[in-house]
Amino acid sequence: MRLLLASFIRDNRHSGMGKWTHRVAEALRARGHAVECWWAHDFPAVERSGRWAVLGFPPALAARVAQRRADFDAVVLHEPSALAYALCRRASPALPPLVAMCHNVESKVHRVLLEAAAAGLADIPLGRRVKPRLVRNWQSDAAVRLADAVGCLSREDAAYLGLLGVPADRVFPMANGVDAGTFNPAARAGLAGRVLFIGGWLEVKGRRLVEAAWPVVHARHPGARLTLLGTGAGEAEVLADFPPECRASVRVLPRVEEEGAVARELAAHEVFVMPSVSEGSPLALLEAMASGLPAVATRVGGIPDVLDDGVEGLTVPPLDVAGLVRALGLLLADPARAAALGQAARRRAEGLTWEATASALEAACARAQGRQAS
């Protein structure tokens, strides 16, 4: 098949969606498909429109796909950007079939963030409560309903798509892959008490759970140390969220400059923590597992699809600060158990390949083509 992967993001191999796009494209090519990728920089006029880009990109994307219609057998578009093309395809069925790709369904994320805010574990200003409903959520929900097939990164999202009215035979859940060979699962002698968080310092990544749980964990385990990698926010801003008495135990690295830095940090820690409010199939978790790290993670999104509680790590309910404290305490107090879980995590990660992800997306594209033919 001749496939297009398009979304309004920077072409960055180290970002979550950027890495996903590159790895999936490479795996699809290895399976014999011709794949073209479109990024934000391919639409310079839209990029220059700033805050209006979220509205300008979908019609610009639809127009360009229509111009290139003869070049593709199917197009895979990120869910928030797919509505204009979905409507064009309804009007002109000869256009290439559409697979809407959900990395974490937009309207579901908005809903769970509001639930977190109601529980006092997220700070969502009025604008961020209203704007997604006005600008993004309705586009995303309509796009998945109109798409010929929908790819998603968790069973949780597959169930949510059913609530939106998407027929089950059009939904293709898949897990992300990980390049396990690039991560070191070596023994971690001398690393007791080192905990690693990877992600933006964002509400959706569970920043409020981290800042609530860590002072308690540190008080019970004074030798424990927490690294926050890839926060985006500066050290002073992040540390201000922690009580003064535990700030010395927190290390902040705002940016990841190259992929090797992530592997080195993973190899230098004993426990990985992911207290997210919502997730797709988190690459940071998969890379931690490939590094032989046990994870303490919330049971959201695709996390339960790749991590079994008590087998490769420990999982806790979403928004459960006390559960997070307990789980971290269990692993910090028992390095042997942490190491055993980490070994199991490595074995699980070795079976999570980009080839499998590409195979699932290939099936979604074939389903979309079959729907067009019918």
Secondary structure by P-SEA (a helix, b strand, c coil): cbbbbbcccccccccaaaaaaaaaaaaaaaabbbbbbbcccccccccccccaaaaaaaaaaaaaaaaacccccbbbccccccaaaaaaaaacccccbbbbbbcccaaaaaaaaaaaaaacccccccccccccccccaaaaaaaaaaccbbbbccaaaaaaaaaaccccccbbbbbbbbcccccccccccccccbbbbbcccccccaaaaaaacaaaaaaacccbbbbbccccccccccccccccccccccccccccccaaaaaaaaaaccbbbbbcccccccaaaaaaaaabbbbbccccccccccccccccbbbbccccaaaaaaaaaaaaacaaaaaaaaaaaaaaaaaccaaaaaaaaaaaaaaaaaaaac
